[in-house]
């Protein structure tokens, strides 16, 4: 996989994750579910592993 494709893939994934986090935070905030913010930890770990996996050849 070339560096350009990998950068586009990471940028797309980060954009999608940001959008989903925003939407879920919006709806969670409306009903008072503050604890759903803990899901950000899971998103962080998943993205870290995704980016780390792209660095190995």
CHARMM-style PDB file with segment names, atoms N, HN, CA, C and O in Angstrom:
ATOM      1  N   UNK     1       0.859  -1.183   0.000  1.00  0.00      PROA
ATOM      2  CA  UNK     1       0.000   0.000   0.000  1.00  0.00      PROA
ATOM      3  C   UNK     1       0.897   1.236   0.000  1.00  0.00      PROA
ATOM      4  O   UNK     1       1.822   1.348   0.804  1.00  0.00      PROA
ATOM      5  N   UNK     2       0.611   2.141  -0.897  1.00  0.00      PROA
ATOM      6  HN  UNK     2      -0.141   2.049  -1.550  1.00  0.00      PROA
ATOM      7  CA  UNK     2       1.456   3.337  -0.989  1.00  0.00      PROA
ATOM      8  C   UNK     2       1.142   4.303   0.150  1.00  0.00      PROA
ATOM      9  O   UNK     2       0.094   4.219   0.790  1.00  0.00      PROA
ATOM     10  N   UNK     3       2.071   5.214   0.384  1.00  0.00      PROA
ATOM     11  HN  UNK     3       2.923   5.282  -0.135  1.00  0.00      PROA
ATOM     12  CA  UNK     3       1.889   6.203   1.448  1.00  0.00      PROA
ATOM     13  C   UNK     3       0.681   7.090   1.189  1.00  0.00      PROA
ATOM     14  O   UNK     3      -0.034   7.459   2.121  1.00  0.00      PROA
ATOM     15  N   UNK     4       0.452   7.429  -0.060  1.00  0.00      PROA
ATOM     16  HN  UNK     4       1.032   7.129  -0.818  1.00  0.00      PROA
ATOM     17  CA  UNK     4      -0.673   8.302  -0.396  1.00  0.00      PROA
ATOM     18  C   UNK     4      -2.007   7.632  -0.083  1.00  0.00      PROA
ATOM     19  O   UNK     4      -2.899   8.252   0.497  1.00  0.00      PROA
ATOM     20  N   UNK     5      -2.139   6.372  -0.465  1.00  0.00      PROA
ATOM     21  HN  UNK     5      -1.415   5.867  -0.936  1.00  0.00      PROA
ATOM     22  CA  UNK     5      -3.384   5.645  -0.182  1.00  0.00      PROA
ATOM     23  C   UNK     5      -3.573   5.504   1.321  1.00  0.00      PROA
ATOM     24  O   UNK     5      -4.683   5.672   1.828  1.00  0.00      PROA
ATOM     25  N   UNK     6      -2.506   5.200   2.027  1.00  0.00      PROA
ATOM     26  HN  UNK     6      -1.605   5.064   1.615  1.00  0.00      PROA
ATOM     27  CA  UNK     6      -2.591   5.044   3.477  1.00  0.00      PROA
ATOM     28  C   UNK     6      -2.997   6.348   4.152  1.00  0.00      PROA
ATOM     29  O   UNK     6      -3.804   6.336   5.081  1.00  0.00      PROA
ATOM     30  N   UNK     7      -2.450   7.470   3.698  1.00  0.00      PROA
ATOM     31  HN  UNK     7      -1.794   7.479   2.943  1.00  0.00      PROA
ATOM     32  CA  UNK     7      -2.816   8.767   4.269  1.00  0.00      PROA
ATOM     33  C   UNK     7      -4.287   9.077   4.017  1.00  0.00      PROA
ATOM     34  O   UNK     7      -4.983   9.571   4.903  1.00  0.00      PROA
ATOM     35  N   UNK     8      -4.757   8.786   2.807  1.00  0.00      PROA
ATOM     36  HN  UNK     8      -4.191   8.384   2.086  1.00  0.00      PROA
ATOM     37  CA  UNK     8      -6.166   9.016   2.498  1.00  0.00      PROA
ATOM     38  C   UNK     8      -7.070   8.118   3.337  1.00  0.00      PROA
ATOM     39  O   UNK     8      -8.121   8.555   3.806  1.00  0.00      PROA
ATOM     40  N   UNK     9      -6.667   6.880   3.524  1.00  0.00      PROA
ATOM     41  HN  UNK     9      -5.813   6.525   3.144  1.00  0.00      PROA
ATOM     42  CA  UNK     9      -7.446   5.937   4.327  1.00  0.00      PROA
ATOM     43  C   UNK     9      -7.527   6.397   5.778  1.00  0.00      PROA
ATOM     44  O   UNK     9      -8.597   6.358   6.385  1.00  0.00      PROA
ATOM     45  N   UNK    10      -6.407   6.830   6.332  1.00  0.00      PROA
ATOM     46  HN  UNK    10      -5.537   6.862   5.839  1.00  0.00      PROA
ATOM     47  CA  UNK    10      -6.383   7.309   7.717  1.00  0.00      PROA
ATOM     48  C   UNK    10      -7.199   8.583   7.857  1.00  0.00      PROA
ATOM     49  O   UNK    10      -7.946   8.732   8.824  1.00  0.00      PROA
ATOM     50  N   UNK    11      -7.068   9.507   6.906  1.00  0.00      PROA
ATOM     51  HN  UNK    11      -6.460   9.386   6.121  1.00  0.00      PROA
ATOM     52  CA  UNK    11      -7.832  10.747   6.964  1.00  0.00      PROA
ATOM     53  C   UNK    11      -9.334  10.466   6.858  1.00  0.00      PROA
ATOM     54  O   UNK    11     -10.131  11.086   7.562  1.00  0.00      PROA
ATOM     55  N   UNK    12      -9.717   9.544   5.991  1.00  0.00      PROA
ATOM     56  HN  UNK    12      -9.070   9.040   5.419  1.00  0.00      PROA
ATOM     57  CA  UNK    12     -11.130   9.192   5.851  1.00  0.00      PROA
ATOM     58  C   UNK    12     -11.666   8.547   7.122  1.00  0.00      PROA
ATOM     59  O   UNK    12     -12.766   8.869   7.572  1.00  0.00      PROA
ATOM     60  N   UNK    13     -10.894   7.644   7.693  1.00  0.00      PROA
ATOM     61  HN  UNK    13     -10.001   7.383   7.327  1.00  0.00      PROA
ATOM     62  CA  UNK    13     -11.323   6.973   8.920  1.00  0.00      PROA
ATOM     63  C   UNK    13     -11.442   7.972  10.068  1.00  0.00      PROA
ATOM     64  O   UNK    13     -12.394   7.912  10.846  1.00  0.00      PROA
ATOM     65  N   UNK    14     -10.491   8.880  10.177  1.00  0.00      PROA
ATOM     66  HN  UNK    14      -9.718   8.928   9.545  1.00  0.00      PROA
ATOM     67  CA  UNK    14     -10.544   9.881  11.246  1.00  0.00      PROA
ATOM     68  C   UNK    14     -11.738  10.811  11.067  1.00  0.00      PROA
ATOM     69  O   UNK    14     -12.378  11.195  12.046  1.00  0.00      PROA
ATOM     70  N   UNK    15     -12.042  11.177   9.823  1.00  0.00      PROA
ATOM     71  HN  UNK    15     -11.523  10.865   9.027  1.00  0.00      PROA
ATOM     72  CA  UNK    15     -13.208  12.025   9.560  1.00  0.00      PROA
ATOM     73  C   UNK    15     -14.490  11.306   9.926  1.00  0.00      PROA
ATOM     74  O   UNK    15     -15.374  11.893  10.549  1.00  0.00      PROA
ATOM     75  N   UNK    16     -14.602  10.040   9.547  1.00  0.00      PROA
ATOM     76  HN  UNK    16     -13.884   9.563   9.041  1.00  0.00      PROA
ATOM     77  CA  UNK    16     -15.793   9.254   9.875  1.00  0.00      PROA
ATOM     78  C   UNK    16     -15.948   9.094  11.381  1.00  0.00      PROA
ATOM     79  O   UNK    16     -17.048   9.241  11.913  1.00  0.00      PROA
ATOM     80  N   UNK    17     -14.864   8.798  12.063  1.00  0.00      PROA
ATOM     81  HN  UNK    17     -13.970   8.679  11.632  1.00  0.00      PROA
ATOM     82  CA  UNK    17     -14.915   8.643  13.520  1.00  0.00      PROA
ATOM     83  C   UNK    17     -15.320   9.949  14.190  1.00  0.00      PROA
ATOM     84  O   UNK    17     -16.118   9.945  15.127  1.00  0.00      PROA
ATOM     85  N   UNK    18     -14.774  11.065  13.715  1.00  0.00      PROA
ATOM     86  HN  UNK    18     -14.126  11.068  12.953  1.00  0.00      PROA
ATOM     87  CA  UNK    18     -15.129  12.367  14.280  1.00  0.00      PROA
ATOM     88  C   UNK    18     -16.607  12.659  14.080  1.00  0.00      PROA
ATOM     89  O   UNK    18     -17.277  13.129  14.999  1.00  0.00      PROA
ATOM     90  N   UNK    19     -17.116  12.386  12.892  1.00  0.00      PROA
ATOM     91  HN  UNK    19     -16.571  12.004  12.145  1.00  0.00      PROA
ATOM     92  CA  UNK    19     -18.533  12.611  12.603  1.00  0.00      PROA
ATOM     93  C   UNK    19     -19.417  11.736  13.495  1.00  0.00      PROA
ATOM     94  O   UNK    19     -20.395  12.220  14.063  1.00  0.00      PROA
ATOM     95  N   UNK    20     -19.078  10.460  13.618  1.00  0.00      PROA
ATOM     96  HN  UNK    20     -18.283  10.066  13.157  1.00  0.00      PROA
ATOM     97  CA  UNK    20     -19.870   9.560  14.465  1.00  0.00      PROA
ATOM     98  C   UNK    20     -19.805   9.959  15.934  1.00  0.00      PROA
ATOM     99  O   UNK    20     -20.803   9.862  16.647  1.00  0.00      PROA
ATOM    100  N   UNK    21     -18.641  10.405  16.390  1.00  0.00      PROA
ATOM    101  HN  UNK    21     -17.830  10.483  15.811  1.00  0.00      PROA
ATOM    102  CA  UNK    21     -18.520  10.853  17.775  1.00  0.00      PROA
ATOM    103  C   UNK    21     -19.359  12.095  18.014  1.00  0.00      PROA
ATOM    104  O   UNK    21     -19.978  12.231  19.069  1.00  0.00      PROA
ATOM    105  N   UNK    22     -19.389  13.000  17.047  1.00  0.00      PROA
ATOM    106  HN  UNK    22     -18.887  12.889  16.189  1.00  0.00      PROA
ATOM    107  CA  UNK    22     -20.197  14.210  17.175  1.00  0.00      PROA
ATOM    108  C   UNK    22     -21.683  13.866  17.249  1.00  0.00      PROA
ATOM    109  O   UNK    22     -22.397  14.351  18.126  1.00  0.00      PROA
ATOM    110  N   UNK    23     -22.141  13.031  16.330  1.00  0.00      PROA
ATOM    111  HN  UNK    23     -21.561  12.636  15.617  1.00  0.00      PROA
ATOM    112  CA  UNK    23     -23.561  12.655  16.295  1.00  0.00      PROA
ATOM    113  C   UNK    23     -23.958  11.908  17.569  1.00  0.00      PROA
ATOM    114  O   UNK    23     -24.999  12.197  18.158  1.00  0.00      PROA
ATOM    115  N   UNK    24     -23.148  10.968  17.985  1.00  0.00      PROA
ATOM    116  HN  UNK    24     -22.302  10.733  17.506  1.00  0.00      PROA
ATOM    117  CA  UNK    24     -23.496  10.213  19.193  1.00  0.00      PROA
ATOM    118  C   UNK    24     -23.450  11.112  20.422  1.00  0.00      PROA
ATOM    119  O   UNK    24     -24.276  10.968  21.324  1.00  0.00      PROA
ATOM    120  N   UNK    25     -22.500  12.035  20.469  1.00  0.00      PROA
ATOM    121  HN  UNK    25     -21.829  12.152  19.737  1.00  0.00      PROA
ATOM    122  CA  UNK    25     -22.434  12.977  21.594  1.00  0.00      PROA
ATOM    123  C   UNK    25     -23.624  13.917  21.624  1.00  0.00      PROA
ATOM    124  O   UNK    25     -24.123  14.267  22.693  1.00  0.00      PROA
ATOM    125  N   UNK    26     -24.074  14.320  20.454  1.00  0.00      PROA
ATOM    126  HN  UNK    26     -23.668  14.036  19.585  1.00  0.00      PROA
ATOM    127  CA  UNK    26     -25.240  15.203  20.369  1.00  0.00      PROA
ATOM    128  C   UNK    26     -26.477  14.516  20.944  1.00  0.00      PROA
ATOM    129  O   UNK    26     -27.180  15.080  21.782  1.00  0.00      PROA
ATOM    130  N   UNK    27     -26.730  13.306  20.488  1.00  0.00      PROA
ATOM    131  HN  UNK    27     -26.158  12.848  19.807  1.00  0.00      PROA
ATOM    132  CA  UNK    27     -27.926  12.602  20.966  1.00  0.00      PROA
ATOM    133  C   UNK    27     -27.792  12.165  22.429  1.00  0.00      PROA
ATOM    134  O   UNK    27     -28.772  12.176  23.174  1.00  0.00      PROA
ATOM    135  N   UNK    28     -26.587  11.785  22.834  1.00  0.00      PROA
ATOM    136  HN  UNK    28     -25.791  11.776  22.229  1.00  0.00      PROA
ATOM    137  CA  UNK    28     -26.377  11.404  24.234  1.00  0.00      PROA
ATOM    138  C   UNK    28     -26.562  12.601  25.154  1.00  0.00      PROA
ATOM    139  O   UNK    28     -27.119  12.469  26.244  1.00  0.00      PROA
ATOM    140  N   UNK    29     -26.100  13.765  24.721  1.00  0.00      PROA
ATOM    141  HN  UNK    29     -25.647  13.872  23.836  1.00  0.00      PROA
ATOM    142  CA  UNK    29     -26.243  14.973  25.526  1.00  0.00      PROA
ATOM    143  C   UNK    29     -27.698  15.386  25.698  1.00  0.00      PROA
ATOM    144  O   UNK    29     -28.086  15.911  26.742  1.00  0.00      PROA
ATOM    145  N   UNK    30     -28.493  15.146  24.670  1.00  0.00      PROA
ATOM    146  HN  UNK    30     -28.178  14.720  23.822  1.00  0.00      PROA
ATOM    147  CA  UNK    30     -29.909  15.513  24.746  1.00  0.00      PROA
ATOM    148  C   UNK    30     -30.653  14.717  25.819  1.00  0.00      PROA
ATOM    149  O   UNK    30     -31.583  15.229  26.442  1.00  0.00      PROA
ATOM    150  N   UNK    31     -30.244  13.469  26.032  1.00  0.00      PROA
ATOM    151  HN  UNK    31     -29.488  13.053  25.526  1.00  0.00      PROA
ATOM    152  CA  UNK    31     -30.924  12.631  27.018  1.00  0.00      PROA
ATOM    153  C   UNK    31     -30.153  12.515  28.327  1.00  0.00      PROA
ATOM    154  O   UNK    31     -30.583  11.804  29.235  1.00  0.00      PROA
ATOM    155  N   UNK    32     -29.009  13.210  28.437  1.00  0.00      PROA
ATOM    156  HN  UNK    32     -28.659  13.788  27.700  1.00  0.00      PROA
ATOM    157  CA  UNK    32     -28.255  13.227  29.689  1.00  0.00      PROA
ATOM    158  C   UNK    32     -27.375  12.014  29.916  1.00  0.00      PROA
ATOM    159  O   UNK    32     -27.035  11.714  31.061  1.00  0.00      PROA
ATOM    160  N   UNK    33     -26.999  11.311  28.870  1.00  0.00      PROA
ATOM    161  HN  UNK    33     -27.275  11.554  27.940  1.00  0.00      PROA
ATOM    162  CA  UNK    33     -26.138  10.140  29.022  1.00  0.00      PROA
ATOM    163  C   UNK    33     -24.672  10.549  28.949  1.00  0.00      PROA
ATOM    164  O   UNK    33     -24.009  10.276  27.949  1.00  0.00      PROA
ATOM    165  N   UNK    34     -24.153  11.199  29.991  1.00  0.00      PROA
ATOM    166  HN  UNK    34     -24.692  11.421  30.804  1.00  0.00      PROA
ATOM    167  CA  UNK    34     -22.781  11.682  30.002  1.00  0.00      PROA
ATOM    168  C   UNK    34     -21.778  10.548  29.912  1.00  0.00      PROA
ATOM    169  O   UNK    34     -20.679  10.732  29.390  1.00  0.00      PROA
ATOM    170  N   UNK    35     -22.143   9.379  30.415  1.00  0.00      PROA
ATOM    171  HN  UNK    35     -23.036   9.229  30.839  1.00  0.00      PROA
ATOM    172  CA  UNK    35     -21.215   8.253  30.475  1.00  0.00      PROA
ATOM    173  C   UNK    35     -20.859   7.715  29.094  1.00  0.00      PROA
ATOM    174  O   UNK    35     -19.888   6.970  28.960  1.00  0.00      PROA
ATOM    175  N   UNK    36     -21.625   8.077  28.062  1.00  0.00      PROA
ATOM    176  HN  UNK    36     -22.414   8.682  28.170  1.00  0.00      PROA
ATOM    177  CA  UNK    36     -21.286   7.596  26.724  1.00  0.00      PROA
ATOM    178  C   UNK    36     -19.979   8.221  26.216  1.00  0.00      PROA
ATOM    179  O   UNK    36     -19.401   7.735  25.244  1.00  0.00      PROA
ATOM    180  N   UNK    37     -19.522   9.271  26.852  1.00  0.00      PROA
ATOM    181  HN  UNK    37     -19.992   9.666  27.641  1.00  0.00      PROA
ATOM    182  CA  UNK    37     -18.240   9.875  26.483  1.00  0.00      PROA
ATOM    183  C   UNK    37     -17.088   8.903  26.738  1.00  0.00      PROA
ATOM    184  O   UNK    37     -16.006   9.066  26.174  1.00  0.00      PROA
ATOM    185  N   UNK    38     -17.311   7.901  27.577  1.00  0.00      PROA
ATOM    186  HN  UNK    38     -18.190   7.769  28.035  1.00  0.00      PROA
ATOM    187  CA  UNK    38     -16.279   6.898  27.819  1.00  0.00      PROA
ATOM    188  C   UNK    38     -15.967   6.104  26.551  1.00  0.00      PROA
ATOM    189  O   UNK    38     -14.899   5.504  26.434  1.00  0.00      PROA
ATOM    190  N   UNK    39     -16.897   6.102  25.613  1.00  0.00      PROA
ATOM    191  HN  UNK    39     -17.765   6.590  25.708  1.00  0.00      PROA
ATOM    192  CA  UNK    39     -16.650   5.438  24.338  1.00  0.00      PROA
ATOM    193  C   UNK    39     -15.502   6.050  23.565  1.00  0.00      PROA
ATOM    194  O   UNK    39     -14.925   5.404  22.690  1.00  0.00      PROA
ATOM    195  N   UNK    40     -15.162   7.304  23.883  1.00  0.00      PROA
ATOM    196  HN  UNK    40     -15.630   7.828  24.593  1.00  0.00      PROA
ATOM    197  CA  UNK    40     -14.032   7.945  23.222  1.00  0.00      PROA
ATOM    198  C   UNK    40     -12.730   7.204  23.503  1.00  0.00      PROA
ATOM    199  O   UNK    40     -11.823   7.202  22.671  1.00  0.00      PROA
ATOM    200  N   UNK    41     -12.638   6.586  24.654  1.00  0.00      PROA
ATOM    201  HN  UNK    41     -13.375   6.587  25.329  1.00  0.00      PROA
ATOM    202  CA  UNK    41     -11.444   5.800  24.978  1.00  0.00      PROA
ATOM    203  C   UNK    41     -11.323   4.630  24.005  1.00  0.00      PROA
ATOM    204  O   UNK    41     -10.237   4.325  23.513  1.00  0.00      PROA
ATOM    205  N   UNK    42     -12.454   3.981  23.736  1.00  0.00      PROA
ATOM    206  HN  UNK    42     -13.336   4.229  24.135  1.00  0.00      PROA
ATOM    207  CA  UNK    42     -12.460   2.850  22.808  1.00  0.00      PROA
ATOM    208  C   UNK    42     -12.093   3.321  21.403  1.00  0.00      PROA
ATOM    209  O   UNK    42     -11.336   2.655  20.696  1.00  0.00      PROA
ATOM    210  N   UNK    43     -12.628   4.465  21.006  1.00  0.00      PROA
ATOM    211  HN  UNK    43     -13.243   5.006  21.581  1.00  0.00      PROA
ATOM    212  CA  UNK    43     -12.319   5.011  19.683  1.00  0.00      PROA
ATOM    213  C   UNK    43     -10.834   5.343  19.584  1.00  0.00      PROA
ATOM    214  O   UNK    43     -10.204   5.070  18.563  1.00  0.00      PROA
ATOM    215  N   UNK    44     -10.276   5.925  20.629  1.00  0.00      PROA
ATOM    216  HN  UNK    44     -10.788   6.146  21.459  1.00  0.00      PROA
ATOM    217  CA  UNK    44      -8.858   6.273  20.627  1.00  0.00      PROA
ATOM    218  C   UNK    44      -7.991   5.026  20.472  1.00  0.00      PROA
ATOM    219  O   UNK    44      -7.073   5.001  19.652  1.00  0.00      PROA
ATOM    220  N   UNK    45      -8.279   4.010  21.250  1.00  0.00      PROA
ATOM    221  HN  UNK    45      -9.024   4.030  21.916  1.00  0.00      PROA
ATOM    222  CA  UNK    45      -7.484   2.781  21.197  1.00  0.00      PROA
ATOM    223  C   UNK    45      -7.605   2.131  19.816  1.00  0.00      PROA
ATOM    224  O   UNK    45      -6.613   1.664  19.258  1.00  0.00      PROA
ATOM    225  N   UNK    46      -8.815   2.104  19.273  1.00  0.00      PROA
ATOM    226  HN  UNK    46      -9.621   2.484  19.726  1.00  0.00      PROA
ATOM    227  CA  UNK    46      -9.024   1.501  17.955  1.00  0.00      PROA
ATOM    228  C   UNK    46      -8.256   2.256  16.877  1.00  0.00      PROA
ATOM    229  O   UNK    46      -7.625   1.636  16.021  1.00  0.00      PROA
ATOM    230  N   UNK    47      -8.300   3.581  16.908  1.00  0.00      PROA
ATOM    231  HN  UNK    47      -8.813   4.084  17.603  1.00  0.00      PROA
ATOM    232  CA  UNK    47      -7.581   4.373  15.913  1.00  0.00      PROA
ATOM    233  C   UNK    47      -6.065   4.221  16.078  1.00  0.00      PROA
ATOM    234  O   UNK    47      -5.332   4.167  15.091  1.00  0.00      PROA
ATOM    235  N   UNK    48      -5.600   4.153  17.327  1.00  0.00      PROA
ATOM    236  HN  UNK    48      -6.195   4.197  18.129  1.00  0.00      PROA
ATOM    237  CA  UNK    48      -4.173   3.975  17.578  1.00  0.00      PROA
ATOM    238  C   UNK    48      -3.695   2.652  16.986  1.00  0.00      PROA
ATOM    239  O   UNK    48      -2.650   2.599  16.338  1.00  0.00      PROA
ATOM    240  N   UNK    49      -4.456   1.594  17.209  1.00  0.00      PROA
ATOM    241  HN  UNK    49      -5.305   1.637  17.736  1.00  0.00      PROA
ATOM    242  CA  UNK    49      -4.078   0.284  16.672  1.00  0.00      PROA
ATOM    243  C   UNK    49      -4.154   0.278  15.146  1.00  0.00      PROA
ATOM    244  O   UNK    49      -3.331  -0.354  14.482  1.00  0.00      PROA
ATOM    245  N   UNK    50      -5.142   0.981  14.592  1.00  0.00      PROA
ATOM    246  HN  UNK    50      -5.811   1.493  15.131  1.00  0.00      PROA
ATOM    247  CA  UNK    50      -5.286   1.052  13.143  1.00  0.00      PROA
ATOM    248  C   UNK    50      -4.090   1.754  12.513  1.00  0.00      PROA
ATOM    249  O   UNK    50      -3.532   1.269  11.528  1.00  0.00      PROA
ATOM    250  N   UNK    51      -3.701   2.876  13.067  1.00  0.00      PROA
ATOM    251  HN  UNK    51      -4.155   3.269  13.866  1.00  0.00      PROA
ATOM    252  CA  UNK    51      -2.561   3.612  12.545  1.00  0.00      PROA
ATOM    253  C   UNK    51      -1.272   2.839  12.754  1.00  0.00      PROA
ATOM    254  O   UNK    51      -0.411   2.824  11.874  1.00  0.00      PROA
ATOM    255  N   UNK    52      -1.125   2.199  13.900  1.00  0.00      PROA
ATOM    256  HN  UNK    52      -1.824   2.211  14.615  1.00  0.00      PROA
ATOM    257  CA  UNK    52       0.082   1.413  14.187  1.00  0.00      PROA
ATOM    258  C   UNK    52       0.182   0.229  13.234  1.00  0.00      PROA
ATOM    259  O   UNK    52       1.280  -0.101  12.784  1.00  0.00      PROA
ATOM    260  N   UNK    53      -0.937  -0.417  12.915  1.00  0.00      PROA
ATOM    261  HN  UNK    53      -1.828  -0.148  13.281  1.00  0.00      PROA
ATOM    262  CA  UNK    53      -0.920  -1.560  12.021  1.00  0.00      PROA
ATOM    263  C   UNK    53      -0.496  -1.152  10.605  1.00  0.00      PROA
ATOM    264  O   UNK    53       0.091  -1.952   9.877  1.00  0.00      PROA
ATOM    265  N   UNK    54      -0.790   0.083  10.222  1.00  0.00      PROA
ATOM    266  HN  UNK    54      -1.266   0.733  10.814  1.00  0.00      PROA
ATOM    267  CA  UNK    54      -0.408   0.553   8.890  1.00  0.00      PROA
ATOM    268  C   UNK    54       1.083   0.770   8.743  1.00  0.00      PROA
ATOM    269  O   UNK    54       1.584   0.841   7.621  1.00  0.00      PROA
ATOM    270  N   UNK    55       1.802   0.876   9.844  1.00  0.00      PROA
ATOM    271  HN  UNK    55       1.395   0.818  10.755  1.00  0.00      PROA
ATOM    272  CA  UNK    55       3.238   1.134   9.785  1.00  0.00      PROA
ATOM    273  C   UNK    55       4.098  -0.103   9.603  1.00  0.00      PROA
ATOM    274  O   UNK    55       5.284   0.009   9.291  1.00  0.00      PROA
ATOM    275  N   UNK    56       3.523  -1.277   9.793  1.00  0.00      PROA
ATOM    276  HN  UNK    56       2.560  -1.369  10.047  1.00  0.00      PROA
ATOM    277  CA  UNK    56       4.281  -2.525   9.669  1.00  0.00      PROA
ATOM    278  C   UNK    56       4.198  -3.044   8.247  1.00  0.00      PROA
ATOM    279  O   UNK    56       3.126  -3.045   7.642  1.00  0.00      PROA
ATOM    280  N   UNK    57       5.332  -3.487   7.711  1.00  0.00      PROA
ATOM    281  HN  UNK    57       6.203  -3.486   8.202  1.00  0.00      PROA
ATOM    282  CA  UNK    57       5.345  -3.983   6.329  1.00  0.00      PROA
ATOM    283  C   UNK    57       5.435  -5.490   6.330  1.00  0.00      PROA
ATOM    284  OT1 UNK    57       5.459  -6.107   5.265  1.00  0.00      PROA
TER     285      UNK     57
END
